[in-house]
């Protein structure tokens, strides 16, 4: 429930509860004087409008007497009928007096102290239950006027002692007033308490959460306990906390990666530089004292400088890929034909290293893709170079397979190298990772080849992964969308 509705309902309740209590109190007071609800209704309506079966016995007797006063008023002069009627009325605590003109025709024994002058004059029967104090006694009167057959004025008085009602009302009214005040206070207090608690408590929790966020504690989850405006605010705070925590964790991860990158770069650059320095010092100290040794030293220095230059180039490329600053020039490529040309070119270089390479292409496949020709070549070259570095078999083999998988083409390059442990497979595409876990560069390479390949494939909206069996070899896969699935927005990575 929204806060607006909650406040509206509380205000309505604050008004309705006292009004309802006042109405109930008025009904209780009326019942004290009238007996029951039916009697209250019947007093204000003509007896002819009701069926006797629906009236109380007292009212039925009243209606019967009323009819007699109209249809047969002479019977009200019959003392035996009047005494019998008086006996019936006493069962309801009512006594009877019959007045003719200015004298009593009948006076109940319980009313012997009543004087005819104390009663209301003829014509006052319209008054409802007037209270009259007679001889220090409070009486409730009902008066019924009629005419005797001789046209003289007649009145029936139904008298009830009201002193016990007065005493009860006198004791009841203070309690009624106190109860009304208590109910008003409790109603307003409880409604104010519950409504304010439902608003103040969430605000305090949000204050506490905001203080924790200010102090840098982003681990405490903010509980959303309602769907009202405060619940929506709490949900917003929780989303802010979660995203802020993600942002800080990402910044920490970037900082750790930066430190790790600097450490790895320093380590991998130090080895060739140290080698170059050593050979140069050997030349300066005269260790290379003949032309052959001098040539060998210079060749080593040049080789290490080339390796160093290649490492710096790959590091520069990886940094640009990591910052999404390498533009990709996509064009339609028939990848099967492209791969055939690449393998034919590669086969010439691998014959010198005595590496057998084969290509298998699944027939009847659609291998057209949108790709950057040079960057895809770099991907395959890096995969092949990485495989050649770790070849440990006497007879080295590389197999390339091309097939389709739904809307993707699937490339696989499989070697017969030493394989990679299963727990290390997710790490082979990390920068500076080497399968032998050696930090040295004696096998060549920068440790960035597969990391660069992964970045390029991801820039083509593809995926790349590795599968391996220890001792039997490793397979590197990548999948690319077929056809023109890359749009112009993807032209810059």
Buried (B, 14 or more C-beta within 10 A) or exposed (E): EBBEEBEEEBEEBBEEBBEEBEEEBEEEBBEBBBBEEBBBEBBEEEBEEBEEEEBBEBBBBBBBBBEBBEEEBEBBBEEEBBBEBBEBBEEBEBBBBBBBEEEBBBBBEBBEEBEEEBBBEBEEBEEEBEEBEBEEEBBBBBBBBBEBEEEEBBBBBBBBBBEEBBEEBEEBEEEBEEEBEEBBEEBBEEBEEEBEEBBEEBEEBBEEBBEBBEEEEBEEEBEBEBEBEBBEBBBEBBEBBEEEBEEEEEEEEEEEEEEEBEEBBEBBBEBBEEBBEBBEEBBEEEEBEEEEEBEEBBEBBEBBBEBBEEBEEBBEBBEBBBEEEBEBEBEEBEBBEBBBEBBEEBBEEBEEEEBEBEBEBEEEBEBBBBBBEEBBBBBBBBBBEBBBBBBEEEEBBBBBBBBBEEEBBBBBBBBBBBBBEEEBBEBBBEBBBBBEEEEEBEEEBBBBBBBBBBBBBBBBEBEBBBBBEEEEBBBBBBBBBBEEBBEEEBEEB
